[in-house]
Amino acid sequence: MADLARIYVHLVGARIRSQLEYRLSAAFQLVGTALLTALDFAAIAAIFANVDQLGDWSIREVALLYALATISFALTDLVVGHLDLLPQMIREGTLDGILVRPLPSLFQLVAADFAIRRVGKALQGVGVLIFALVTVDIDWSVGRVLAIPLAIAAGAVIYAAVWVSLATIAFWIVDAIEVVNAFTYGGSFLSQYPIGIFARWLRGLVVFVVPIAFVAYFPALYLLDKDDALGLPRAFSFVSPLVACLAAIAATAIWRNAVRHYRSAGG
């Protein structure tokens, strides 16, 4: 594991240096990504221009939800977002070269790219997080201070697990990228809002099937000392790290099973 970490750091460092050869271009791309991401929060602000609360959540509280979800997703997008290219690699047969190398296939795919423009999404999320923490009423404690970075890390792992799991659909249905995007980018959008405003079937989906409610919603309930509108136990606010671990284990197993059943483009 330590060897893989060193290899990853070396490869990522090389990719960052190559992108910084064109500093102005990299800066424009980073700022452009941040501004584009800000449109999501602008949409939330537009909603609150017409209503005082969304469910029982104020705009400042939803800003906290948005920030946690956005930062987590940005970190995931930075690391595994290029798995979107998996269908193309399968179609062209270039995945075969990865599978014959003496390194884990998923690790090689994750280390294949690192687009620093995606950092802009995280920076925009950090800006909204600062706004939320300054303006929202939080009864601070050591636990709540630690809960913020822990929630972001757990959320990133949950998003990554969902992304990896769904990406394996390409091993059977090559042109299934839109299905994957519906759950990854669509899941990111849903996790920016309190789940109580959604239909019952959708609430059940994001809690018990695709657990994106544990990315931001349940950690935010703890930070804000709020009860779940659906009456779920308060203990759900503390299990995001456990959910992240279980999701990562499941995603790894799903990936390995998919690779075992892979048939190359050449038959």
C-alpha positions in Angstrom: 0.0 0.0 0.0 2.8 2.4 0.9 4.5 1.6 -2.4 1.3 2.4 -4.3 1.0 5.6 -2.5 4.5 6.7 -3.4 3.9 5.8 -7.1 0.6 7.7 -7.1 2.2 10.8 -5.6 5.0 10.6 -8.1 2.6 10.3 -11.1 0.3 13.0 -9.9 3.3 15.3 -9.3 4.4 14.7 -12.8 1.0 15.5 -14.2 0.7 18.7 -12.1 4.1 19.9 -13.3 3.2 19.3 -16.9 -0.1 21.2 -16.6 1.7 24.1 -14.8 4.0 24.5 -17.9 1.1 26.6 -19.1 0.3 28.5 -16.0 -2.0 31.1 -17.5 -4.1 28.4 -19.2 -4.2 26.4 -16.0 -5.3 29.5 -14.0 -8.1 30.3 -16.4 -9.4 26.8 -16.4 -9.3 26.7 -12.6 -11.2 30.0 -12.3 -13.6 29.0 -15.0 -14.4 25.7 -13.2 -15.0 27.7 -10.0 -17.3 30.1 -11.7 -19.2 27.4 -13.4 -19.7 25.5 -10.2 -20.9 28.7 -8.5 -24.0 28.5 -10.8 -25.2 25.6 -8.7 -25.3 27.8 -5.6 -26.8 30.6 -7.6 -29.7 28.3 -8.3 -30.1 27.6 -4.6 -30.1 31.4 -3.9 -32.7 31.9 -6.6 -35.0 29.4 -4.9 -34.6 31.2 -1.6 -35.4 34.5 -3.3 -38.9 33.1 -3.5 -39.2 31.1 -0.3 -37.9 31.7 3.2 -37.2 28.1 4.0 -36.8 24.8 2.1 -38.5 22.3 4.3 -37.3 23.5 7.7 -33.9 24.6 6.3 -32.7 28.2 5.9 -30.5 29.3 3.1 -27.5 29.4 5.5 -28.2 25.8 6.5 -28.6 24.7 2.9 -25.3 26.5 2.2 -23.6 24.2 4.7 -25.1 21.2 3.0 -24.1 22.5 -0.4 -20.5 23.1 0.7 -19.9 19.7 2.3 -21.4 18.0 -0.8 -19.5 20.1 -3.3 -16.1 19.8 -1.6 -16.5 16.0 -1.2 -17.6 15.6 -4.9 -14.8 17.9 -6.1 -12.2 15.7 -4.4 -13.8 12.6 -5.9 -13.9 14.2 -9.3 -10.3 15.1 -9.0 -9.2 11.6 -8.3 -11.6 9.3 -10.2 -13.6 11.6 -12.5 -11.6 10.3 -15.5 -13.3 6.9 -15.1 -15.8 8.4 -17.5 -13.2 7.3 -20.2 -13.6 3.6 -19.3 -16.2 2.9 -21.9 -13.9 4.4 -24.6 -11.0 2.3 -23.3 -13.0 -0.9 -23.5 -14.3 0.0 -27.0 -10.8 0.7 -28.3 -9.1 -2.2 -26.5 -6.7 0.1 -24.6 -7.8 -1.3 -21.3 -6.1 -4.6 -22.1 -2.7 -2.9 -21.7 -3.6 -1.9 -18.2 -4.8 -5.4 -17.2 -1.5 -7.0 -18.1 0.7 -4.7 -16.0 1.8 -5.8 -12.6 -0.2 -3.2 -10.7 -3.9 -3.1 -9.7 -6.0 -2.1 -12.6 -8.2 0.3 -10.6 -5.1 2.0 -9.2 -3.7 2.5 -12.7 -6.9 4.1 -14.0 -7.1 6.4 -11.0 -3.5 7.4 -11.5 -3.9 8.0 -15.2 -5.0 11.6 -14.9 -5.1 14.5 -12.4 -6.8 17.6 -13.9 -6.0 20.6 -11.6 -8.8 22.6 -13.2 -11.1 20.5 -11.0 -9.6 22.1 -7.9 -11.7 25.2 -8.8 -14.8 23.3 -7.8 -13.3 22.5 -4.4 -12.2 26.1 -3.9 -15.7 27.4 -4.7 -17.1 24.9 -2.1 -14.6 26.1 0.5 -15.8 29.7 -0.1 -19.4 28.7 0.5 -18.4 26.6 3.6 -16.7 29.7 5.1 -19.9 31.7 4.5 -22.0 29.0 6.1 -19.8 28.5 9.1 -19.7 32.3 9.8 -23.4 32.9 9.4 -25.1 29.8 10.6 -25.7 29.2 14.4 -23.6 26.2 15.4 -23.0 25.1 19.0 -19.3 24.5 18.6 -17.5 21.6 20.3 -14.4 19.6 19.6 -16.6 16.9 18.1 -18.3 19.4 15.7 -14.9 20.9 14.6 -13.6 17.4 13.8 -16.8 16.4 12.1 -16.3 18.8 9.2 -13.1 17.4 7.7 -14.2 13.9 8.7 -17.5 14.4 6.8 -15.7 15.7 3.8 -13.3 12.8 3.7 -16.1 10.2 4.2 -18.2 11.9 1.6 -15.4 11.8 -1.0 -15.0 8.1 -0.3 -18.7 7.4 -0.7 -18.9 9.3 -4.0 -15.8 7.5 -5.2 -17.3 4.1 -4.3 -20.5 4.9 -6.1 -18.5 6.1 -9.1 -16.4 3.0 -9.3 -19.3 0.7 -8.8 -21.4 2.2 -11.5 -18.4 2.5 -13.9 -18.3 -1.3 -14.0 -21.5 -1.3 -16.0 -19.3 -0.4 -19.0 -17.9 -4.0 -18.8 -21.3 -5.3 -20.0 -22.9 -2.2 -21.6 -20.2 0.0 -23.2 -22.5 2.9 -24.0 -23.9 3.3 -20.4 -22.1 6.5 -19.5 -25.3 8.4 -19.1 -26.6 5.9 -16.6 -23.4 6.4 -14.6 -23.6 10.2 -14.9 -27.2 10.1 -13.6 -26.1 8.7 -10.3 -22.7 10.5 -10.0 -23.4 14.0 -11.1 -27.1 13.6 -10.3 -26.2 12.3 -6.9 -24.0 15.3 -6.3 -26.9 17.6 -7.1 -29.3 15.8 -4.8 -26.9 15.8 -1.9 -26.8 19.6 -2.0 -30.4 19.7 -0.7 -32.2 18.4 2.5 -33.5 14.9 1.6 -36.8 15.6 3.3 -38.0 17.7 0.3 -37.8 14.7 -2.0 -40.4 11.9 -2.7 -40.4 9.0 -0.3 -38.9 6.5 -2.8 -36.1 8.9 -3.6 -35.3 9.4 0.1 -35.1 5.6 0.6 -32.8 5.3 -2.4 -30.3 7.9 -1.2 -30.2 6.5 2.4 -30.4 2.8 1.9 -29.3 2.0 -1.7 -27.0 4.7 -3.0 -25.9 6.2 0.3 -25.3 9.8 -0.7 -27.4 11.1 2.2 -24.4 10.2 4.3 -22.2 12.6 2.4 -23.6 15.9 3.7 -27.2 15.6 5.0 -26.6 13.5 8.1 -23.3 15.2 9.1 -25.1 18.5 8.7 -27.9 17.4 11.0 -25.2 16.8 13.7 -23.5 20.2 13.1 -26.8 22.0 13.2 -28.3 19.9 16.0 -31.3 19.2 13.9 -33.6 16.2 13.9 -34.2 14.3 10.7 -37.6 15.3 9.2 -38.3 11.6 8.4 -37.7 10.5 12.0 -34.6 8.5 11.4 -32.3 7.9 14.4 -29.8 10.6 15.4 -27.2 7.8 15.2 -27.3 8.1 11.5 -25.5 11.4 11.9 -22.4 9.6 13.1 -22.0 6.7 10.8 -20.7 8.4 7.6 -17.2 7.0 8.1 -18.5 3.5 8.6 -20.7 3.9 5.5 -17.7 5.1 3.6 -15.6 2.1 4.6 -18.4 -0.4 3.7 -19.0 1.4 0.4 -15.3 1.3 -0.5 -15.1 -2.5 0.3 -18.2 -3.1 -1.8 -16.9 -1.0 -4.7 -13.6 -2.9 -4.7 -15.4 -6.2 -4.8 -17.7 -5.1 -7.6 -14.7 -3.8 -9.6 -12.7 -7.1 -9.2 -15.7 -9.1 -10.2 -16.2 -7.0 -13.3 -12.6 -7.3 -14.3 -12.8 -11.1 -14.0 -15.7 -11.2 -16.4 -14.1 -8.8 -18.9 -13.7 -9.9 -22.5 -11.3 -7.8 -24.5 -12.3 -6.0 -27.7 -10.3 -8.6 -29.6 -12.3 -11.5 -28.1 
